[in-house]
Amino acid sequence: MAVSAGGVSVGGVPGSDAPAGSGSRAWTRREAARLLLASSALALAPVITASRPSRSADRPPGGGSFDETYRGRRIQGSPVSHGGLSALDVAWHVTVDGQPLHLMRRADGTWLSMVDHYSWYGTPLEATRAAVDELGPREQLRHLAPGPFGGGHPHREAQHGVRA
């Protein structure tokens, strides 16, 4: 038995005052919350998947090293392990025409080079080829770091009044 007060059903079974066969029923808060949670999870799934690094970024291309001529330049690269257990712990020794090209690993597993550090690439080979494209046919890599290749510190602190 359903009792109504002011046209609103009070007590009894929810939806029992609906005409038979109408197929409409009220959603409970729990059902609405489940539906909302499920739809938001489905909407976020592509975003979460896209934010993860691909498995190909973890594996060295071609099983490891590369040595090829690309646009008239000889590019060579080989993985150098830092003693870690995962592929993310591997650095690369890369040269373009015998000059070292520094590659850096990003947190998402992609690579960038010192020549173009505004773009990133899926593999060290792709990053090296992009550096060659950026250099063009005439420009060469230069040693800019201090030490045995750069010939001392470029700022020359002693000339600026800084004492060691």
Contacts in CASP RR format, 6 or more apart in sequence:
PFRMAT RR
TARGET T0000
AUTHOR 0000-0000-0000
METHOD contacts of the structure
MODEL  1
MAVSAGGVSVGGVPGSDAPAGSGSRAWTRREAARLLLASSALALAPVITA
SRPSRSADRPPGGGSFDETYRGRRIQGSPVSHGGLSALDVAWHVTVDGQP
LHLMRRADGTWLSMVDHYSWYGTPLEATRAAVDELGPREQLRHLAPGPFG
GGHPHREAQHGVRA
1 12 0 8 1.000
2 9 0 8 1.000
2 10 0 8 1.000
2 11 0 8 1.000
2 12 0 8 1.000
2 13 0 8 1.000
2 16 0 8 1.000
2 17 0 8 1.000
3 9 0 8 1.000
3 10 0 8 1.000
3 11 0 8 1.000
3 12 0 8 1.000
4 10 0 8 1.000
4 17 0 8 1.000
9 15 0 8 1.000
9 16 0 8 1.000
9 17 0 8 1.000
14 25 0 8 1.000
14 26 0 8 1.000
15 25 0 8 1.000
15 26 0 8 1.000
18 24 0 8 1.000
18 25 0 8 1.000
27 35 0 8 1.000
51 108 0 8 1.000
53 108 0 8 1.000
53 109 0 8 1.000
53 110 0 8 1.000
54 122 0 8 1.000
56 122 0 8 1.000
56 123 0 8 1.000
57 108 0 8 1.000
57 109 0 8 1.000
57 110 0 8 1.000
57 122 0 8 1.000
57 123 0 8 1.000
58 86 0 8 1.000
58 87 0 8 1.000
58 88 0 8 1.000
58 109 0 8 1.000
59 87 0 8 1.000
60 79 0 8 1.000
60 87 0 8 1.000
60 90 0 8 1.000
60 123 0 8 1.000
60 124 0 8 1.000
61 123 0 8 1.000
61 124 0 8 1.000
61 125 0 8 1.000
64 78 0 8 1.000
64 79 0 8 1.000
65 76 0 8 1.000
65 77 0 8 1.000
65 78 0 8 1.000
65 79 0 8 1.000
66 75 0 8 1.000
66 76 0 8 1.000
66 77 0 8 1.000
66 78 0 8 1.000
66 124 0 8 1.000
66 125 0 8 1.000
66 128 0 8 1.000
67 74 0 8 1.000
67 75 0 8 1.000
67 76 0 8 1.000
67 77 0 8 1.000
68 74 0 8 1.000
68 75 0 8 1.000
69 75 0 8 1.000
70 128 0 8 1.000
70 129 0 8 1.000
70 132 0 8 1.000
71 132 0 8 1.000
71 133 0 8 1.000
71 136 0 8 1.000
71 137 0 8 1.000
72 137 0 8 1.000
73 96 0 8 1.000
73 97 0 8 1.000
73 132 0 8 1.000
73 135 0 8 1.000
74 95 0 8 1.000
74 96 0 8 1.000
74 97 0 8 1.000
74 98 0 8 1.000
75 94 0 8 1.000
75 95 0 8 1.000
75 96 0 8 1.000
75 125 0 8 1.000
75 128 0 8 1.000
75 129 0 8 1.000
75 132 0 8 1.000
76 94 0 8 1.000
76 95 0 8 1.000
76 98 0 8 1.000
77 92 0 8 1.000
77 93 0 8 1.000
77 94 0 8 1.000
77 95 0 8 1.000
77 124 0 8 1.000
77 125 0 8 1.000
77 128 0 8 1.000
78 92 0 8 1.000
78 93 0 8 1.000
79 90 0 8 1.000
79 91 0 8 1.000
79 92 0 8 1.000
79 124 0 8 1.000
80 90 0 8 1.000
80 91 0 8 1.000
80 92 0 8 1.000
80 93 0 8 1.000
81 89 0 8 1.000
81 90 0 8 1.000
81 91 0 8 1.000
82 89 0 8 1.000
82 90 0 8 1.000
82 91 0 8 1.000
83 89 0 8 1.000
88 105 0 8 1.000
88 109 0 8 1.000
91 103 0 8 1.000
91 105 0 8 1.000
92 103 0 8 1.000
92 111 0 8 1.000
92 124 0 8 1.000
93 100 0 8 1.000
94 100 0 8 1.000
94 101 0 8 1.000
94 102 0 8 1.000
94 103 0 8 1.000
94 124 0 8 1.000
94 128 0 8 1.000
95 101 0 8 1.000
96 128 0 8 1.000
96 131 0 8 1.000
96 132 0 8 1.000
96 135 0 8 1.000
96 141 0 8 1.000
97 140 0 8 1.000
97 141 0 8 1.000
99 140 0 8 1.000
99 141 0 8 1.000
99 142 0 8 1.000
99 143 0 8 1.000
100 141 0 8 1.000
100 143 0 8 1.000
101 113 0 8 1.000
101 114 0 8 1.000
101 115 0 8 1.000
101 128 0 8 1.000
101 131 0 8 1.000
101 141 0 8 1.000
102 113 0 8 1.000
102 114 0 8 1.000
103 111 0 8 1.000
103 112 0 8 1.000
103 113 0 8 1.000
103 114 0 8 1.000
103 124 0 8 1.000
103 127 0 8 1.000
103 128 0 8 1.000
104 111 0 8 1.000
104 112 0 8 1.000
104 113 0 8 1.000
104 114 0 8 1.000
104 117 0 8 1.000
105 111 0 8 1.000
106 112 0 8 1.000
106 120 0 8 1.000
108 120 0 8 1.000
109 122 0 8 1.000
110 120 0 8 1.000
110 121 0 8 1.000
110 122 0 8 1.000
111 120 0 8 1.000
111 121 0 8 1.000
111 122 0 8 1.000
111 123 0 8 1.000
111 124 0 8 1.000
111 126 0 8 1.000
111 127 0 8 1.000
112 118 0 8 1.000
112 119 0 8 1.000
112 120 0 8 1.000
112 121 0 8 1.000
112 127 0 8 1.000
113 127 0 8 1.000
113 128 0 8 1.000
113 130 0 8 1.000
113 131 0 8 1.000
114 131 0 8 1.000
115 130 0 8 1.000
115 131 0 8 1.000
115 134 0 8 1.000
115 135 0 8 1.000
115 141 0 8 1.000
116 130 0 8 1.000
116 131 0 8 1.000
116 134 0 8 1.000
119 130 0 8 1.000
120 127 0 8 1.000
121 127 0 8 1.000
121 130 0 8 1.000
135 141 0 8 1.000
143 149 0 8 1.000
143 150 0 8 1.000
144 150 0 8 1.000
144 154 0 8 1.000
146 152 0 8 1.000
146 153 0 8 1.000
146 154 0 8 1.000
147 153 0 8 1.000
157 163 0 8 1.000
157 164 0 8 1.000
158 164 0 8 1.000
END
